[in-house]
Amino acid sequence: MSEITGARRRRRRSDAERSAAAVLDAAVQVLGRQPDAKVEQVAAAAGVTRQTVYAHYPSRPQLVAAVIDHITAEAVAALDAADVDSGTAGDALLRWLDVTWRLFDRYPLLLHPSAAAADPADSDRRHAPVIERLESLIRRGQAAGEFDGTLSPAWLVSAAIALGHAAGGEVAAGRMTTAQAATALRHSILRVYGAHEP
């Protein structure tokens, strides 16, 4: 292979990587905030054609899955920055709730039906990094006597997720403001966990 041919291939690969990154960035912005947006809107935001979007993500569900993976990575980074492994478990739980609620508020896609993976195992894999951090926090709180030790950590994780979805549903339906839902979610989860209000 000539040096010129190799350079062209590297340039094409680099162009393709930039194109894929532009499509994903646009999809996070467009689909994250407008879950019912069309692929054409993602393409326009990325400055590419619809065919280019499909070249990188052959179906809309695959594009949505990539967006959710990206948001999950953002959530993990935000939870790590919030240092939910330090301080009292109650304070750490409030930081966990603050981080995750801000992401739900920023990305309505997370509460949209299109975010539900067809394969439950894939959904479990996708949510595992966030759930593992919450479960570890619950175990720490139970060991310290801050949280109800008679309830399983798995149940408390499920309860937090269900209450988060309920809060998001109330906001989407216009029955609560984001601030009202955040307050109700915080109060409800503290009560379910048997933790004291700060």
Secondary structure as GFF3:
##gff-version 3
##sequence-region A 1 198
A	DSSP	alpha_helix	3	33	.	.	.	ID=ss1
A	DSSP	alpha_helix	39	46	.	.	.	ID=ss2
A	DSSP	alpha_helix	50	56	.	.	.	ID=ss3
A	DSSP	alpha_helix	60	81	.	.	.	ID=ss4
A	DSSP	alpha_helix	89	106	.	.	.	ID=ss5
A	DSSP	three_ten_helix	108	111	.	.	.	ID=ss6
A	DSSP	three_ten_helix	113	115	.	.	.	ID=ss7
A	DSSP	alpha_helix	120	143	.	.	.	ID=ss8
A	DSSP	alpha_helix	153	172	.	.	.	ID=ss9
A	DSSP	alpha_helix	178	193	.	.	.	ID=ss10
###
